[in-house]
Amino acid sequence: MSGTNCLNPAYATTTGLKPNGHPMMNGNYGTKGDNQKQVSCSFQMPLHYPRFKKTDYETMPEWQLDSLLTEYGLPVTGDLKQKRKFAMGAFLWST
């Protein structure tokens, strides 16, 4: 997710840069060193992208939509019609 800073040792490289080109922060943010709190995230991208078709989303029960959206850290708000529309917009590729 954009705007989320994660302290993850997997980003460490020999150049001190993350793969996105931003410098490593060594766990501290800002210039105050130890006075800054260490921030980490809890978002973890699921291993597989959902492979549902449009018809699957149109017939999917609300509990399953809620579970899918929650798994990807997406908002679970609105009525069933709004959730279906949001899920289709987020996961279906236009062809």
C-alpha atoms as a printed R data frame, in Angstrom:
   type eleno elety resid chain resno       x       y       z
1  ATOM     1    CA   MET     A     1   0.000   0.000   0.000
2  ATOM     2    CA   SER     A     2   1.338   3.360  -0.836
3  ATOM     3    CA   GLY     A     3   2.306   5.611   2.027
4  ATOM     4    CA   THR     A     4   3.026   2.711   4.364
5  ATOM     5    CA   ASN     A     5   6.521   2.541   5.815
6  ATOM     6    CA   CYS     A     6   7.571  -0.973   6.786
7  ATOM     7    CA   LEU     A     7  10.706  -1.917   8.642
8  ATOM     8    CA   ASN     A     8  11.577  -5.088   6.810
9  ATOM     9    CA   PRO     A     9  15.090  -6.557   6.663
10 ATOM    10    CA   ALA     A    10  14.226  -7.981   3.235
11 ATOM    11    CA   TYR     A    11  14.595  -4.450   1.847
12 ATOM    12    CA   ALA     A    12  18.214  -4.197   2.910
13 ATOM    13    CA   THR     A    13  20.674  -4.079   0.041
14 ATOM    14    CA   THR     A    14  24.390  -3.597  -0.247
15 ATOM    15    CA   THR     A    15  23.867   0.014  -1.381
16 ATOM    16    CA   GLY     A    16  21.722   0.944   1.617
17 ATOM    17    CA   LEU     A    17  18.733   1.606  -0.640
18 ATOM    18    CA   LYS     A    18  15.371  -0.089  -0.752
19 ATOM    19    CA   PRO     A    19  14.342  -1.508  -4.147
20 ATOM    20    CA   ASN     A    20  12.223   1.621  -4.667
21 ATOM    21    CA   GLY     A    21  15.343   3.821  -4.434
22 ATOM    22    CA   HIS     A    22  14.633   5.340  -1.019
23 ATOM    23    CA   PRO     A    23  17.444   5.210   1.567
24 ATOM    24    CA   MET     A    24  17.273   2.773   4.458
25 ATOM    25    CA   MET     A    25  16.351   4.462   7.736
26 ATOM    26    CA   ASN     A    26  17.922   1.884  10.096
27 ATOM    27    CA   GLY     A    27  14.739   1.836  12.163
28 ATOM    28    CA   ASN     A    28  14.778   5.549  13.059
29 ATOM    29    CA   TYR     A    29  12.723   8.212  11.362
30 ATOM    30    CA   GLY     A    30  13.703  11.860  11.234
31 ATOM    31    CA   THR     A    31  16.915  13.286  12.632
32 ATOM    32    CA   LYS     A    32  16.273  12.905  16.371
33 ATOM    33    CA   GLY     A    33  17.707   9.379  16.499
34 ATOM    34    CA   ASP     A    34  16.712   7.508  19.651
35 ATOM    35    CA   ASN     A    35  13.977  10.029  20.509
36 ATOM    36    CA   GLN     A    36  11.916   8.858  17.529
37 ATOM    37    CA   LYS     A    37   9.618   5.859  17.868
38 ATOM    38    CA   GLN     A    38  10.254   2.930  15.592
39 ATOM    39    CA   VAL     A    39   7.324   2.462  13.221
40 ATOM    40    CA   SER     A    40   6.440  -0.802  11.545
41 ATOM    41    CA   CYS     A    41   3.433  -1.964   9.588
42 ATOM    42    CA   SER     A    42   1.224  -4.977   9.935
43 ATOM    43    CA   PHE     A    43   0.011  -5.130   6.325
44 ATOM    44    CA   GLN     A    44   1.123  -8.243   4.485
45 ATOM    45    CA   MET     A    45   0.109  -8.863   0.891
46 ATOM    46    CA   PRO     A    46  -1.514 -12.274   0.445
47 ATOM    47    CA   LEU     A    47   0.439 -14.698  -1.724
48 ATOM    48    CA   HIS     A    48  -2.165 -15.071  -4.461
49 ATOM    49    CA   TYR     A    49  -4.150 -12.500  -6.409
50 ATOM    50    CA   PRO     A    50  -7.849 -13.442  -6.408
51 ATOM    51    CA   ARG     A    51  -8.835 -15.253  -9.595
52 ATOM    52    CA   PHE     A    52 -12.570 -14.701  -9.554
53 ATOM    53    CA   LYS     A    53 -14.565 -13.811 -12.653
54 ATOM    54    CA   LYS     A    54 -17.156 -11.045 -12.837
55 ATOM    55    CA   THR     A    55 -19.952 -13.601 -12.477
56 ATOM    56    CA   ASP     A    56 -18.272 -14.932  -9.314
57 ATOM    57    CA   TYR     A    57 -18.341 -11.455  -7.724
58 ATOM    58    CA   GLU     A    58 -21.965 -10.943  -8.815
59 ATOM    59    CA   THR     A    59 -23.073 -14.098  -6.976
60 ATOM    60    CA   MET     A    60 -20.564 -14.081  -4.096
61 ATOM    61    CA   PRO     A    61 -22.177 -14.003  -0.623
62 ATOM    62    CA   GLU     A    62 -21.532 -10.929   1.512
63 ATOM    63    CA   TRP     A    63 -19.471 -12.803   4.122
64 ATOM    64    CA   GLN     A    64 -17.082 -13.992   1.396
65 ATOM    65    CA   LEU     A    65 -16.729 -10.464  -0.030
66 ATOM    66    CA   ASP     A    66 -16.037  -9.134   3.474
67 ATOM    67    CA   SER     A    67 -13.398 -11.811   4.014
68 ATOM    68    CA   LEU     A    68 -11.724 -11.124   0.660
69 ATOM    69    CA   LEU     A    69 -11.610  -7.352   1.159
70 ATOM    70    CA   THR     A    70 -10.318  -7.733   4.721
71 ATOM    71    CA   GLU     A    71  -7.601 -10.148   3.577
72 ATOM    72    CA   TYR     A    72  -6.248  -7.482   1.204
73 ATOM    73    CA   GLY     A    73  -6.584  -4.653   3.727
74 ATOM    74    CA   LEU     A    74  -9.353  -2.951   1.763
75 ATOM    75    CA   PRO     A    75 -12.353  -1.153   3.297
76 ATOM    76    CA   VAL     A    76 -15.368  -3.283   4.118
77 ATOM    77    CA   THR     A    77 -18.089  -0.635   4.111
78 ATOM    78    CA   GLY     A    78 -21.375  -0.083   2.344
79 ATOM    79    CA   ASP     A    79 -24.107  -2.427   1.309
80 ATOM    80    CA   LEU     A    80 -23.656  -5.641  -0.666
81 ATOM    81    CA   LYS     A    81 -24.035  -3.899  -4.046
82 ATOM    82    CA   GLN     A    82 -21.322  -1.360  -3.167
83 ATOM    83    CA   LYS     A    83 -18.963  -4.076  -1.897
84 ATOM    84    CA   ARG     A    84 -19.403  -6.091  -5.101
85 ATOM    85    CA   LYS     A    85 -18.746  -3.024  -7.245
86 ATOM    86    CA   PHE     A    86 -15.638  -2.141  -5.201
87 ATOM    87    CA   ALA     A    87 -14.258  -5.701  -5.347
88 ATOM    88    CA   MET     A    88 -14.776  -5.901  -9.112
89 ATOM    89    CA   GLY     A    89 -13.038  -2.548  -9.563
90 ATOM    90    CA   ALA     A    90 -10.139  -3.587  -7.354
91 ATOM    91    CA   PHE     A    91  -9.544  -7.123  -8.644
92 ATOM    92    CA   LEU     A    92 -10.824  -7.405 -12.218
93 ATOM    93    CA   TRP     A    93  -8.648  -6.421 -15.157
94 ATOM    94    CA   SER     A    94 -10.389  -4.627 -17.991
95 ATOM    95    CA   THR     A    95  -9.924  -6.403 -21.313
